[in-house]
Amino acid sequence: MIRNVVNNTGRTRFYFMHSPWIDVIKFLLLLITLIWLIYEGTEGMGYHWQWHRVPKYIVSIENGKFIIGPLIRGLIITFHISGWSLLLAFVIGLTTTALRMSQSIVGRLIARGYIELIRNTPLLVQLFFLYFVLAPALNISRFSSAVLALSLFEGAYASEIFRAGIVSINRGQWEAAYSLGMGKLNAFMYVVSPQAIRRILPPLTNQGISLIKDSALVSTIAIYDLTMEGQIIISETFLTFEIWFTVAAIYLFVTVVLSSMTNIIEKRIRIVE
């Protein structure tokens, strides 16, 4: 869409306005193309779709009552793991940030070593190490091993988000707080922290969304989350494509909802600023 605007000099300039309908059309075209490619590929393999068998694995009605299917039960387990992991990652991230920004050389070395170790090794390897090596020695359950692995992994990234948010605050804010007689702790709590939270919250919520997707790896240690339930159904019914697409759609729905909430938070933060 082209819009003409008359500026202060009396000249007319033309601007291209981006219509949201263009994005909708592009998305629909991409979706149609993807569906066509999947259809052609499965037809070439002689695969016969059986979507009518899928709903009962999500929810069913028996004797007038709604019964949640195995996929929803797996989704609940995914939420439990993600929720506890996010909470623990928040604590680990704050602790690591405090060590990283402390005056202690040992503390900074420990924090730096932890961050580099976690960020430069695959999450799957960390999960296997905790479950097969540390869990038997420390008598840790399968669920706790999964939560701990995800927490340590996400905590390293959360720590860098926290540190970046605090460092981004102008040094003058600290000096202004000190000039008012505040100590370092009070300056951080009442002056720096409120400003840093506005910058930390959006990337931190995005990290939480990534955690939900990363939680799919816990199925490798036989935790009956959404991914594991999908694998079990496929092994029993051979509805390979239908179940995997349904699992992917559930993950997509959850992450899109959380992303929309993140966008609302970001807009409100901009309004406040």
C-alpha positions in Angstrom: 0.0 0.0 0.0 1.4 3.4 -1.0 0.5 6.5 1.0 1.4 10.1 0.0 2.4 12.5 2.7 3.0 16.3 2.4 6.0 17.4 4.4 6.8 20.8 5.9 8.5 22.0 2.6 5.3 21.4 0.7 6.7 18.5 -1.3 4.8 15.2 -1.5 6.6 12.1 -0.6 5.4 8.5 -1.0 5.7 5.9 1.6 5.1 2.2 1.4 2.8 1.0 4.2 3.2 -2.6 5.2 -0.3 -4.2 5.5 -0.7 -7.1 8.0 -2.8 -8.9 5.4 0.3 -9.4 3.3 1.9 -11.4 6.2 -1.3 -13.4 6.5 -1.3 -14.3 2.8 2.4 -15.2 2.9 1.8 -17.5 5.9 -1.2 -19.2 4.2 0.8 -19.7 1.0 3.7 -21.2 3.0 1.3 -23.4 4.9 -0.4 -24.6 1.7 3.0 -25.4 0.1 4.1 -27.3 3.2 0.9 -29.4 3.3 1.3 -30.1 -0.4 4.9 -31.3 0.0 3.9 -33.5 2.9 1.0 -34.9 1.0 3.1 -35.7 -2.1 5.9 -37.2 0.1 3.6 -39.5 2.0 1.7 -40.5 -1.2 4.9 -41.5 -2.7 5.6 -43.8 0.3 2.1 -45.3 0.1 1.1 -43.8 3.5 -2.6 -43.6 4.3 -3.7 -40.9 6.7 -5.8 -41.8 9.7 -6.5 -38.5 11.4 -9.9 -39.9 12.7 -7.9 -42.0 15.2 -6.0 -39.1 16.8 -8.7 -37.2 18.9 -9.0 -40.0 21.4 -5.4 -39.6 22.4 -6.0 -35.9 23.2 -9.4 -36.0 24.9 -12.4 -38.4 24.8 -15.9 -38.6 26.3 -16.9 -41.6 28.3 -20.3 -41.8 30.1 -20.8 -38.1 29.6 -17.4 -37.2 31.2 -14.3 -35.7 29.5 -11.3 -38.0 29.8 -7.9 -36.5 29.0 -5.8 -38.6 26.7 -2.2 -39.6 27.0 -1.0 -36.6 25.0 -2.6 -34.1 27.5 -1.2 -36.1 30.4 2.2 -35.8 28.8 1.7 -32.1 28.3 0.9 -31.8 32.1 4.2 -33.5 32.9 6.0 -31.2 30.5 4.5 -28.2 32.3 5.5 -29.6 35.7 9.1 -30.1 34.5 9.3 -26.8 32.8 7.8 -24.9 35.8 10.2 -26.3 38.4 13.1 -26.0 36.0 12.3 -22.3 35.3 12.0 -21.6 39.0 15.3 -23.3 39.8 17.0 -21.7 36.8 16.0 -18.3 38.1 17.7 -19.0 41.4 20.8 -20.4 39.8 20.9 -17.5 37.4 20.7 -14.9 40.2 23.3 -16.7 42.2 25.7 -17.0 39.3 25.2 -13.3 38.4 26.0 -12.4 42.0 29.2 -14.5 41.9 30.2 -13.1 38.5 29.9 -9.5 39.6 31.4 -10.0 43.1 34.8 -8.9 44.2 35.8 -12.5 44.9 38.2 -13.9 42.4 37.3 -17.4 43.3 33.6 -16.6 42.9 34.1 -15.1 39.5 36.2 -18.1 38.4 33.5 -20.5 39.6 30.7 -18.6 37.8 32.7 -18.2 34.6 33.7 -21.9 34.6 30.1 -23.0 35.1 28.8 -20.7 32.3 31.4 -21.8 29.8 31.0 -25.5 30.7 27.2 -25.4 30.3 27.0 -23.2 27.3 29.6 -25.1 25.3 28.3 -28.7 25.9 25.1 -30.2 24.5 22.1 -30.4 26.8 21.6 -34.0 26.0 25.1 -34.9 27.2 24.5 -33.0 30.4 21.2 -34.8 30.9 22.8 -38.2 30.4 25.7 -37.4 32.7 23.3 -36.3 35.5 21.0 -39.3 35.1 23.5 -42.1 34.4 26.5 -40.9 36.5 25.4 -38.6 39.3 21.8 -39.8 39.9 22.7 -43.4 41.0 25.5 -42.0 43.3 23.3 -39.3 44.9 20.0 -41.3 44.8 18.3 -38.7 42.6 15.0 -39.6 40.9 14.5 -39.5 37.2 12.2 -36.4 37.5 14.7 -34.6 39.7 17.6 -35.4 37.2 15.6 -33.9 34.4 14.7 -30.8 36.3 18.3 -30.3 37.5 19.7 -30.7 34.0 17.3 -28.2 32.5 17.8 -25.8 35.4 21.6 -25.8 35.1 21.4 -25.4 31.3 18.9 -22.6 31.3 20.4 -21.0 34.5 23.6 -20.3 32.6 21.8 -18.3 29.9 19.6 -16.6 32.5 22.7 -15.5 34.4 24.0 -13.7 31.3 20.6 -12.1 30.8 20.6 -10.8 34.4 24.2 -9.6 34.1 23.6 -7.8 30.8 20.5 -6.1 32.2 22.3 -4.8 35.3 25.4 -3.7 33.4 23.2 -1.8 30.9 22.1 0.6 33.6 24.1 3.8 33.4 26.7 4.1 36.1 25.3 7.5 36.9 22.3 5.8 38.5 24.5 4.1 41.0 26.3 7.4 41.7 23.0 9.2 42.2 21.9 6.6 44.7 25.1 6.8 46.6 24.8 10.6 46.7 21.4 10.1 48.5 23.1 8.1 51.2 22.1 4.7 49.9 24.4 1.7 50.4 25.2 -0.7 47.5 22.4 -3.1 48.4 19.8 -0.4 48.7 21.0 1.3 45.5 20.6 -2.0 43.7 17.2 -2.8 45.2 15.5 0.5 44.8 17.2 2.2 41.9 19.0 -0.2 39.6 16.8 -3.3 39.9 13.5 -1.7 38.8 15.1 -0.3 35.7 17.0 -3.6 35.0 13.8 -5.7 35.3 12.2 -3.8 32.3 15.2 -4.9 30.1 15.5 -8.3 31.6 11.9 -9.5 31.4 11.4 -9.9 27.6 14.6 -12.0 27.0 14.0 -14.0 30.2 10.5 -14.9 29.1 11.8 -15.9 25.7 14.3 -18.2 27.5 11.4 -19.7 29.3 9.8 -20.5 26.0 13.0 -22.2 24.9 13.0 -24.2 28.1 9.6 -25.8 27.2 10.9 -26.9 23.8 14.2 -28.2 25.3 12.2 -30.2 27.8 11.3 -32.6 25.0 14.8 -34.2 25.5 13.7 -35.6 28.9 11.9 -38.3 27.0 15.4 -39.9 26.4 15.5 -40.9 30.1 12.0 -42.4 30.0 10.0 -39.5 31.5 6.5 -39.7 30.2 6.2 -36.1 28.9 4.5 -35.0 25.8 7.2 -36.3 23.5 7.5 -39.7 25.2 3.7 -40.2 25.2 3.8 -39.5 21.5 6.5 -42.1 21.0 4.5 -44.7 22.9 1.3 -44.1 20.9 3.3 -44.4 17.6 4.8 -47.7 18.7 1.3 -49.1 19.4 -0.6 -47.6 16.5 2.0 -46.8 13.8 0.3 -43.4 13.3 3.7 -41.9 12.8 3.0 -38.7 10.9 -0.4 -38.0 12.5 1.0 -38.2 16.1 4.2 -36.3 15.4 2.3 -33.5 13.7 -0.2 -33.4 16.6 2.7 -33.2 19.1 4.3 -30.5 17.1 1.0 -28.6 16.9 0.6 -28.8 20.7 4.1 -27.4 21.3 3.4 -24.7 18.7 0.2 -23.7 20.4 1.8 -23.4 23.8 4.8 -21.5 22.6 2.7 -19.1 20.4 0.5 -18.3 23.5 3.5 -17.6 25.6 5.1 -15.6 22.8 1.9 -13.5 22.6 2.0 -12.9 26.3 5.7 -11.8 26.0 4.8 -9.3 23.2 2.0 -7.8 25.4 4.5 -7.5 28.3 7.0 -5.8 26.0 4.4 -3.3 24.8 3.4 -2.4 28.3 7.0 -1.9 29.3 7.5 0.4 26.4 4.4 2.4 27.4 5.8 2.7 31.0 9.1 3.9 29.7 
